[in-house]
Amino acid sequence: MHIKKGDNVKIITGNDSGKSGKILEVNKNKGTVIVEKANVGKKHVKPKKAGQPGGIVDFERPVNASNVMLVCPKCKEASKTKMTFDKDGNKQRTCKKCGAVIDKVSAK
């Protein structure tokens, strides 16, 4: 996957296109991500215990990973990324627009 938890991304399609935020959660099996303060849904919640309030709760819903682009920390623009190797042979994510190294990719 081209993005991971903690990355700043911009949504490029859908109702929330143009919004940007931090990734809170990544689901690799479904190919979805949860972006902070984007694609917000509402849920009606009953009180579980005595004294606990019920009501309508806002929560972030998943967005398909293909609908978001990584925001480069150097040029501050949404751009594609590519995998490159440094001189020691370690993988790293690189911005295609400005060529800046975003981070090192750890091999698992």
Backbone hydrogen bonds in HBPLUS format (Angstrom, degrees):
<---DONOR---> <-ACCEPTOR-->    atom                        ^
c    i                          cat <-CA-CA->   ^        H-A-AA   ^      H-
h    n   atom  resd res      DA  || num        DHA   H-A  angle D-A-AA Bond
n    s   type  num  typ     dist DA aas  dist angle  dist       angle   num
A0007-ASP N   A0004-LYS O   3.21 MM   3  5.98 161.0  2.25 143.5 144.4     1
A0006-GLY N   A0023-ILE O   3.06 MM  17  5.13 157.7  2.11 129.7 136.8     2
A0023-ILE N   A0007-ASP O   2.96 MM  16  5.62 150.2  2.05 154.9 164.5     3
A0071-VAL N   A0008-ASN O   2.89 MM  63  5.62 169.8  1.90 151.6 148.1     4
A0009-VAL N   A0021-GLY O   2.90 MM  12  5.69 169.4  1.91 166.4 165.3     5
A0021-GLY N   A0009-VAL O   3.00 MM  12  5.69 151.9  2.08 153.3 162.0     6
A0010-LYS N   A0069-MET O   2.81 MM  59  5.33 154.2  1.88 152.2 160.8     7
A0069-MET N   A0010-LYS O   2.89 MM  59  5.33 156.9  1.94 148.7 156.1     8
A0011-ILE N   A0019-LYS O   2.87 MM   8  5.66 169.8  1.88 175.1 178.1     9
A0018-GLY N   A0011-ILE O   2.80 MM   7  5.57 172.8  1.81 155.0 153.0    10
A0012-ILE N   A0067-ASN O   2.90 MM  55  5.61 167.0  1.92 150.0 154.5    11
A0017-SER N   A0014-GLY O   3.32 MM   3  5.39 152.2  2.40 114.6 111.9    12
A0019-LYS N   A0016-ASP O   3.16 MM   3  5.84 165.4  2.18 139.0 142.4    13
A0036-GLU N   A0022-LYS O   2.87 MM  14  5.38 166.8  1.88 155.3 159.8    14
A0024-LEU N   A0034-ILE O   2.82 MM  10  5.57 164.7  1.84 164.7 169.7    15
A0034-ILE N   A0025-GLU O   2.92 MM   9  5.21 154.0  1.99 150.3 152.3    16
A0027-ASN N   A0032-THR O   2.88 MM   5  5.28 174.6  1.89 161.8 159.9    17
A0031-GLY N   A0027-ASN O   2.86 MM   4  5.75 131.2  2.10 141.1 155.9    18
A0032-THR N   A0027-ASN O   3.14 MM   5  5.28 145.9  2.26 144.5 148.3    19
A0065-ALA N   A0031-GLY O   2.88 MM  34  5.68 173.1  1.89 149.2 146.8    20
A0033-VAL N   A0063-VAL O   2.78 MM  30  5.35 158.6  1.83 155.0 161.6    21
A0063-VAL N   A0033-VAL O   2.73 MM  30  5.35 161.2  1.76 159.3 165.4    22
A0061-ARG N   A0039-ASN O   2.93 MM  22  5.56 157.5  1.98 144.1 151.3    23
A0041-GLY N   A0059-PHE O   2.74 MM  18  5.40 170.2  1.75 167.7 168.2    24
A0059-PHE N   A0041-GLY O   2.95 MM  18  5.40 153.7  2.02 145.5 150.9    25
A0043-LYS N   A0057-VAL O   2.82 MM  14  5.17 147.6  1.93 145.3 156.1    26
A0057-VAL N   A0043-LYS O   2.78 MM  14  5.17 168.3  1.79 154.2 155.8    27
A0045-VAL N   A0055-GLY O   2.77 MM  10  5.38 175.8  1.77 167.4 168.5    28
A0055-GLY N   A0045-VAL O   2.95 MM  10  5.38 161.6  1.98 150.0 152.6    29
A0052-GLN N   A0049-LYS O   3.22 MM   3  5.52 163.8  2.25 122.9 126.2    30
A0067-ASN N   A0064-ASN O   2.97 MM   3  5.55 161.9  2.01 118.0 124.0    31
A0079-SER N   A0070-LEU O   2.98 MM   9  6.00 161.0  2.02 173.6 171.7    32
A0072-CYS N   A0077-GLU O   3.01 MM   5  5.68 163.9  2.04 149.8 144.6    33
A0076-LYS N   A0072-CYS O   2.92 MM   4  5.12 133.0  2.14 135.5 144.6    34
A0096-LYS N   A0080-LYS O   3.09 MM  16  5.70 164.4  2.12 153.3 149.0    35
A0082-LYS N   A0094-THR O   2.92 MM  12  5.32 152.2  2.00 147.0 156.1    36
A0094-THR N   A0082-LYS O   2.85 MM  12  5.32 154.1  1.92 156.4 164.6    37
A0084-THR N   A0092-GLN O   2.95 MM   8  5.43 168.2  1.96 159.5 163.2    38
A0092-GLN N   A0084-THR O   2.87 MM   8  5.43 140.1  2.03 154.0 156.1    39
A0086-ASP N   A0090-ASN O   3.02 MM   4  5.60 155.5  2.08 149.8 156.0    40
A0089-GLY N   A0086-ASP O   3.03 MM   3  5.35 160.5  2.07 112.2 118.6    41
A0105-VAL N   A0091-LYS O   3.01 MM  14  5.37 174.5  2.02 128.6 130.1    42
A0093-ARG N   A0103-ASP O   2.89 MM  10  5.58 154.7  1.95 163.2 170.6    43
A0102-ILE N   A0093-ARG O   2.75 MM   9  5.41 159.7  1.79 146.8 153.1    44
A0095-CYS N   A0100-ALA O   2.93 MM   5  5.42 164.7  1.96 156.7 160.1    45
A0099-GLY N   A0095-CYS O   2.98 MM   4  4.94 132.9  2.21 121.5 133.9    46
